[in-house]
Amino acid sequence: MDQNLVEAAALAGSVDGVNLSMWSLFMQATWIVKIVLIVLLLASVWTWAIIIEKLWRLKRLGRAATVFEDEFWSGGTLDGLYEQVGQKPIDPMSAIFTAAMREWRRTAARGFDRSQFSHASLQQRIDRVMQVSLGREMEQLERYMTFLASVGSTAPFIGLFGTVYGIMNSFQSIAVTKQTSLAVVAPGIAEALFATALGLVAAIPAVVAYNKISTDLTRYASRLEAFAHEFSGILSRQLEEAE
C-alpha cells in the first residue's frame, strides 16, 4: 500500500512538472501541428472579421433602406428624389432606384414614342436594369460567405488531422522511452486535443454566423425585390398616362 502511494506521488510530481499552457503546447508541437494550429488561428481571426463586418453592414443598410423608403413614399417627385440621391447612391436600394431613373431619363430626353411597343420595350429595359443592379449589389454583399461555409465545414477536420498526428507522436514517445507515464504521454495528448479545440473554435462561429447572415441576406434581397416591383409599377402607370 505504501509503495503504491509513493509511486502515485512520484507520478503526480512528474505531471506537475510538465507545462501544459497553450503557448507551451504550441512551442512544443511538431512543425506539422504548428502549421495546423496557425491555419486554424488565422481562419478563426478572419472568420470573426467577416462576421463583424457583415453584421454591421447589414444593420447599416437596413437603416439606410428605411430612410430611403420614407423619402420615396413621402409624396415628393421622383425627379426630386433622383437629384437628392445623385449619381453616387450609398446603399443598394438607392442604387436600384438610380439605375432605373437613369434609364427613364435617358428615354425621356429623346422624347417618348407614342407606340405601345416602345412603352413595353422601355418597361422591360427598366426592369432589366433594376434586376442587374440588384444582382450586382447582392453579389457584393455575399462576398466572403463561401469562406465562412468552407471554414465551418473543414475546420473540424483540419483540427482532427492535428489531433491524429499529435496522438501518433504520443505513441512514438512511448515506443522510444518505453514508458507509459503521464509525463511522457500528456504533452502529445494535450497538443492533439488543443488542435481539436481550435478547430471547433473556428468552425462553430462560422457555421452559426453563416446561417444567420444568409437568412438576413435573403430577407434583405426580398426587400430590394419588393421595392423594384413597386417602383416598376409606378413607372408603368406613368407610361400609361403618357400615352
Summary of the structure (lengths in Angstrom):
residues: 243
radius of gyration: 30.6
end to end distance: 106.2
largest distance: 108.3
contacts: 721
relative contact order: 0.15
helix: 87%
strand: 0%
